[in-house]
Amino acid sequence: MKWVKYVEYALFAITIACVASLFFLPQVQHMGDMHADCEWLLWWVYGIVGIGLVAALISPIKNMITNPKSAIKALVGIVVAAALVGGCYALSSAAPVPNSAGGFFEDVFELRFTDTILYIAYLALGGSILAILAGTLRNAIK
C-alpha cells in the first residue's frame, strides 16, 4: 500500500498549487471589480469529494470480498452511507442564491450538489466531535 502515500502527496501538491495560483495568477476584471477566477478550484474540490466518496464505497466492497464474514457489516455501512447521502440530497435546496454582481446563481445541479456536500461535511464534523468526546469520556472512566 505504498502507492497510497504517493497518491496522497500528489493530491496534496495539486491542491496547494491550486490555492497558490489564486494569489499568483493574474486577476480577472468582472463588473468593475478585480477578483481571482476560482470556478476551476470549485470543480477541483468537487473532484476530491468524488474521489473520497468512491473510495468510501469501494473500500467496504473490497473488504467484503477479502473477508466474507464481514459482508453484513460492509453492506450495513454502504446502506447507511447511501442513506446519509440521499437524506442530505433530499434536504438540499435548488433556490437561486444572489451573488455579489447583482445576479443569481441558478444552476440547479450546482446548488443542490453544493448543499449536499455541505450537509455531509456538517455530519462528518458532528460525528468527529462526538467520537472525540466519547473517546475522552471512555478514557476518563478507565
C-alpha positions in Angstrom: 0.0 0.0 0.0 3.0 2.3 -0.5 1.3 3.8 -3.6 -1.5 5.3 -1.4 1.1 7.6 0.2 2.2 8.8 -3.2 -1.4 9.5 -4.3 -1.9 11.5 -1.1 1.2 13.5 -1.7 0.2 14.2 -5.4 -3.4 15.3 -4.4 -2.0 17.5 -1.7 0.6 19.1 -4.0 -2.1 19.7 -6.7 -4.4 21.3 -4.0 -1.5 23.5 -2.8 -0.8 24.6 -6.4 -4.4 25.4 -7.0 -4.7 27.5 -3.9 -1.4 29.2 -4.6 -2.4 30.1 -8.1 -5.3 32.2 -6.7 -2.6 34.5 -5.4 -0.1 34.4 -8.2 -2.2 34.2 -11.4 -3.5 37.4 -12.9 -6.8 38.6 -11.6 -9.9 38.9 -13.8 -11.9 42.1 -14.0 -15.6 41.4 -13.6 -18.3 44.2 -13.3 -15.6 46.7 -12.4 -14.1 44.6 -9.6 -10.8 42.7 -9.7 -11.1 39.1 -8.5 -9.5 35.7 -9.0 -11.3 33.3 -11.2 -11.8 30.3 -8.9 -14.6 28.3 -10.6 -12.0 25.7 -11.6 -10.9 25.4 -7.9 -14.5 24.6 -7.0 -14.5 21.8 -9.7 -11.2 20.5 -8.2 -12.9 20.3 -4.8 -15.9 18.5 -6.3 -13.4 16.0 -7.8 -11.7 15.5 -4.5 -15.0 14.9 -2.8 -16.0 12.5 -5.6 -12.7 10.6 -5.1 -13.5 10.3 -1.4 -17.0 9.1 -2.0 -15.8 6.5 -4.5 -13.1 5.3 -2.1 -15.6 5.2 0.8 -17.8 2.9 -1.3 -15.1 0.7 -2.8 -13.3 0.0 0.5 -16.2 -1.9 2.1 -16.8 -3.9 -1.1 -13.1 -4.8 -1.2 -13.2 -5.9 2.4 -16.3 -7.9 1.7 -14.5 -9.8 -1.0 -11.4 -10.5 1.1 -13.3 -11.3 4.3 -16.7 -12.8 3.6 -17.6 -12.8 7.3 -17.6 -9.0 7.4 -20.1 -8.9 4.5 -23.0 -7.9 6.7 -21.1 -5.1 8.3 -20.0 -3.8 4.9 -23.5 -3.9 3.5 -24.9 -2.1 6.5 -22.1 0.5 6.1 -22.9 1.0 2.4 -26.6 1.3 3.1 -26.0 3.8 5.9 -23.7 5.9 3.8 -26.1 5.8 0.9 -29.0 6.8 3.2 -27.0 9.7 4.6 -26.1 11.0 1.2 -29.6 10.5 0.0 -31.0 12.3 3.0 -28.6 15.2 2.6 -29.6 15.4 -1.1 -33.2 15.5 -0.2 -32.6 18.3 2.3 -30.7 20.4 -0.3 -32.3 23.4 -1.9 -32.4 24.5 -5.5 -33.5 28.0 -4.7 -31.5 30.7 -6.6 -28.8 32.3 -4.5 -27.9 36.0 -5.0 -24.3 36.8 -6.0 -22.2 39.9 -5.5 -22.7 41.0 -9.1 -26.4 41.6 -8.5 -27.5 38.4 -10.3 -28.3 34.9 -9.1 -26.7 31.5 -9.1 -29.4 29.4 -10.8 -27.7 26.2 -11.9 -29.8 23.6 -10.1 -27.2 20.9 -10.2 -24.5 23.1 -8.6 -26.9 24.4 -6.0 -28.1 21.0 -4.9 -24.7 19.4 -5.1 -23.1 22.2 -3.1 -25.8 22.0 -0.4 -25.4 18.2 -0.3 -21.7 18.3 0.2 -22.1 21.0 2.9 -24.6 18.9 4.8 -22.3 15.8 4.5 -19.4 17.9 5.8 -21.5 19.1 8.8 -22.5 15.5 9.6 -18.8 14.4 9.4 -17.8 17.3 11.7 -20.5 16.4 14.2 -19.6 12.7 14.1 -15.9 13.6 14.6 -16.7 15.8 17.6 -18.9 13.1 19.1 -16.2 10.5 18.6 -13.6 12.7 20.3 -16.0 13.3 23.2 -16.9 9.6 23.5 -13.2 8.6 23.4 -12.3 11.2 26.0 -15.1 10.1 28.3 -14.2 6.4 27.9 -10.6 7.1 28.7 -11.6 9.3 31.7 -13.8 6.5 33.1 -11.0 3.9 32.7 
